[in-house]
């Protein structure tokens, strides 16, 4: 999980957390205006808490979406409080037409138009919705959004995790299952802490690294599903509230305090901890080499985008770092040119520099040293960033967790090591 927006949270006890779950479920009932959601089994787990739903934004940049399922499905069309329901076993498309929705069958015939909302509900156990070649559990909500449509997957949190944990932690072996369990708890905790984080928006999470990568059914595998099931309902808390369970790929030797990486409030459980069990990661050590024109062009690109106008800078004459975090990450990067000095801070540095090997990717981490090559006249010819780690460095080091699992650590011990002073609790 890369850098994500933080959100203010009211300190609450574990009982108020349970009430939040119940409130979220009540919201879903209001949305659907019925006692149960068609196509989803109502799963009671204890007397007063049910498995919560999460609303995941899959798409909002297209004016048409094509949907189908493994078998037949219901098409619920809503307009002005009036509900119309159709059934189909063939694909349908939903278009934005003047900020209202039109549903067409596979031949292009109009099923219904002028709709404020369209819901696709699979019929029968094991039936999954298909969108753009991907399969998803739960149900799909389509909403108009300006001139485009929003596609939102409403799914149980546990089923959501089945599509989150695999892309976040990657393919794993049986001797690494404790790390997978730790990842499942961290991802579940992050989800629960961010339900309704977008306020009035009709979704809780985005399906990208802004929140957590989510890829639906196709990415699922038995080992990871086993780890999710084994930790069902478990979350991490600090003083009886959900923690912000940030995680990253490889710390490179030590994680860091959140305040030293981002402009965020301090969290007592997000403190630097030493970890060399990630030394097997290919990103434990890395190197990016730029020619001077290449690095100058990268800076011009970033500054032009950041300032909203085309910007050119003079040749680079020097690069210096100022200050290191407890985890060894650069606090300030100073770029000197013949005309000016440019300063960049904390995790922003990764986005400024990028990679010479792939301009679409950011620098692996801020834990690096700068080495400058010069010609006979003292002009900068090349700049090397030699570093350790991959990601922001806050919270759990995923490769460190995997290394600890290989050494026999249990998932609870892994989690409380990386998240200082936290408690593992089962909510449902």
SULRAGI-V520020 format. One record per residue. OMEGA is omega in whole degrees, -180 to 180 (999 if undefined). NEAR is the number of other ideal C-beta (glycine too) atoms within 8 Angstrom. D_CENTER is the distance of its C-alpha to the mean C-alpha in Angstrom with 1 decimal. Layout:
BEGIN
OMEGA,NEAR,D_CENTER
OMEGA,NEAR,D_CENTER
END
This chain:
BEGIN
179,10,5.5
-175,7,7.2
-178,5,8.7
180,9,7.5
175,4,10.3
-177,8,12.4
180,6,14.4
-178,4,17.9
176,8,18.8
179,4,22.3
-177,5,23.7
175,8,24.5
-176,7,26.1
177,9,24.9
174,6,27.2
175,8,25.6
178,15,22.2
178,11,23.9
176,8,25.3
178,10,21.9
-179,14,21.0
179,11,24.4
178,8,23.9
178,12,20.7
178,11,22.7
177,8,25.6
179,8,23.5
178,11,22.6
179,10,26.4
-180,7,27.3
-175,6,25.1
176,7,26.8
177,6,30.2
-174,7,31.1
179,3,31.2
-180,6,28.8
180,11,26.3
177,10,27.9
177,11,26.3
178,10,24.4
179,4,26.4
-171,7,26.8
174,7,26.0
-178,5,27.8
170,8,27.0
-171,6,29.0
-170,3,31.5
178,5,29.3
175,10,25.6
179,11,24.2
-176,10,20.9
173,12,18.6
168,12,17.0
-180,13,13.6
-172,12,13.6
177,15,10.9
179,13,11.5
-172,10,12.1
172,10,14.6
-176,9,16.6
178,4,18.3
180,8,21.1
179,7,24.3
178,9,24.7
180,11,22.8
-176,9,24.6
173,15,24.1
177,9,26.0
179,13,25.8
-180,8,27.3
-179,9,30.3
-179,10,31.4
177,17,29.3
177,13,30.1
-179,16,29.5
-180,12,29.6
-176,15,30.6
177,12,30.8
177,11,32.8
180,4,34.6
179,5,34.2
-179,6,35.8
172,8,34.1
-176,9,35.0
177,8,33.9
179,10,34.5
-178,9,34.0
170,9,33.3
179,6,32.8
-179,7,32.3
173,7,29.4
174,15,29.3
178,10,27.9
-177,13,26.8
168,11,27.7
179,13,27.4
180,7,31.1
179,4,31.8
169,6,28.8
-172,12,29.9
173,18,28.9
180,12,31.2
179,16,30.9
175,11,32.8
-175,9,33.7
178,6,33.7
-178,4,37.0
177,5,35.9
-179,6,37.9
174,7,36.6
180,10,35.7
177,12,34.9
-178,9,34.3
-175,7,33.8
175,13,31.0
-175,9,28.6
175,11,26.2
179,14,26.1
179,12,24.7
-174,15,24.7
180,12,25.5
-179,13,26.2
177,12,29.6
-179,7,30.2
176,4,28.5
-180,5,26.2
-177,12,26.0
177,11,22.7
179,15,21.9
177,11,21.6
177,13,19.9
178,4,20.4
179,4,21.2
178,10,18.2
-177,9,19.0
170,15,17.2
175,12,18.4
-176,13,19.3
-179,15,20.5
175,14,19.7
177,13,20.5
-178,15,21.5
173,11,22.3
-180,11,24.0
-173,8,22.3
178,5,24.8
-180,5,26.0
175,11,22.9
172,17,21.4
177,13,18.2
-175,13,17.2
177,14,15.5
176,16,15.2
-169,14,16.6
174,13,16.2
-180,13,16.9
-178,13,14.2
178,11,15.8
174,10,15.7
-179,15,12.1
180,13,11.4
177,14,13.7
-179,15,11.5
-172,13,8.3
-179,14,10.3
179,14,12.3
-180,10,10.0
-176,13,8.3
176,11,11.9
-180,6,14.1
-176,4,17.6
180,11,19.4
-178,5,23.1
-180,5,24.8
178,6,25.6
-173,11,21.9
179,12,21.1
175,12,21.1
178,16,18.1
176,15,16.4
178,12,17.5
178,14,16.2
179,16,12.7
179,14,13.1
179,16,14.4
-180,14,11.7
178,14,8.9
-180,15,11.7
178,13,12.5
180,14,9.3
-177,16,9.5
-180,14,13.2
-174,11,13.1
173,10,11.2
-179,11,13.3
-179,6,15.1
-178,8,13.3
174,7,14.2
-175,5,17.8
178,3,19.9
-175,6,17.3
178,7,17.4
180,11,13.8
-175,11,11.6
169,15,8.0
-172,8,7.0
-178,12,6.4
-180,6,5.0
172,8,3.5
172,6,4.8
177,10,2.8
176,12,1.8
-179,9,4.6
-173,12,7.6
173,10,11.0
-170,11,13.6
-171,11,16.8
-177,7,17.7
-176,9,15.4
170,9,16.7
-171,8,19.3
-177,5,21.9
-178,11,21.1
175,15,17.5
178,10,18.8
179,9,21.5
178,14,19.3
179,13,17.3
-178,8,20.8
-179,7,22.3
-173,12,20.0
177,8,19.8
-178,10,19.5
178,10,19.2
175,13,17.1
179,15,17.7
171,13,19.7
-174,13,21.6
174,5,24.7
172,8,23.8
176,11,20.6
175,12,16.9
168,13,15.5
-170,11,12.4
177,15,11.3
176,13,9.7
-177,12,10.0
-174,17,10.7
-169,10,12.8
-178,17,16.3
179,16,18.0
177,16,21.3
178,11,23.5
174,13,22.2
-174,14,19.1
176,15,19.5
-177,13,20.0
-177,13,17.3
179,8,20.1
-178,11,21.0
180,15,17.7
173,11,16.7
-177,3,18.9
174,9,17.9
178,6,20.1
174,8,21.1
-175,10,19.8
-179,8,22.4
179,10,20.0
-177,13,18.0
179,8,21.1
171,10,22.0
180,9,22.9
179,6,24.6
175,12,23.3
179,7,24.9
174,10,23.9
-175,17,21.3
176,7,24.3
-178,7,24.1
178,10,20.9
178,4,21.9
178,14,20.2
170,12,22.3
179,8,24.6
-179,10,24.1
174,8,26.1
-177,13,25.7
179,9,29.1
163,12,29.7
-180,8,33.1
178,13,34.0
-180,6,33.9
-180,9,30.5
177,13,29.0
178,12,30.9
178,8,29.6
179,13,26.0
178,13,26.7
179,11,28.6
-179,8,25.7
-177,11,23.3
179,11,26.0
179,10,27.1
-177,7,23.8
-176,6,23.3
175,7,26.9
176,4,27.2
-180,5,30.2
-175,4,31.4
175,8,32.1
-180,4,34.0
179,12,34.6
179,6,37.5
-180,9,37.4
179,14,35.6
-179,7,38.1
173,8,36.0
-180,11,32.6
173,8,32.3
-179,12,29.9
176,7,30.5
176,7,29.4
174,7,27.1
176,13,24.8
179,8,25.7
176,14,23.2
-180,10,25.0
-176,14,22.6
178,12,24.3
-179,11,24.5
174,10,26.4
-179,15,27.1
179,11,30.3
-179,12,31.3
173,9,35.0
179,13,36.6
-175,5,40.3
-169,5,39.8
174,6,36.9
179,7,34.3
-178,10,30.6
180,8,28.4
-169,9,24.7
169,8,22.9
-173,11,20.3
177,10,16.9
-178,8,18.0
-178,13,20.4
-178,11,17.9
179,10,17.2
-173,11,21.0
-177,13,22.3
180,11,20.0
175,11,21.6
-177,9,25.1
180,5,24.3
-175,5,21.6
179,7,21.5
-177,3,18.2
179,7,16.4
178,8,16.3
-175,14,18.4
179,12,17.1
175,17,17.7
178,13,20.0
-175,13,22.2
169,11,24.9
180,7,28.6
176,11,30.1
-175,7,33.2
175,10,35.3
-179,8,37.9
176,8,40.9
-177,6,43.9
178,3,47.5
179,5,47.4
179,5,44.5
177,8,42.0
178,12,38.4
-179,8,37.9
178,10,34.6
179,14,31.8
172,12,30.1
-180,13,26.9
-171,9,27.2
178,16,24.3
173,13,22.5
-180,17,18.9
179,11,15.6
-174,12,12.8
177,12,13.3
-179,17,15.2
176,12,14.2
-174,13,14.2
171,17,14.3
-174,16,15.3
179,15,14.2
173,15,17.3
177,15,19.4
178,14,18.5
177,15,19.5
179,12,22.6
177,14,23.5
178,17,23.2
180,8,25.6
177,7,27.9
177,4,28.0
174,10,25.8
-172,6,24.6
178,13,21.1
179,7,22.2
177,9,23.8
-177,16,20.8
-177,15,18.6
174,12,21.5
-177,9,22.2
179,15,18.9
-169,15,18.5
173,10,22.1
-178,7,24.1
177,12,21.7
176,7,22.9
-178,11,21.7
177,9,22.6
-179,7,22.7
-178,12,22.2
999,11,23.2
END
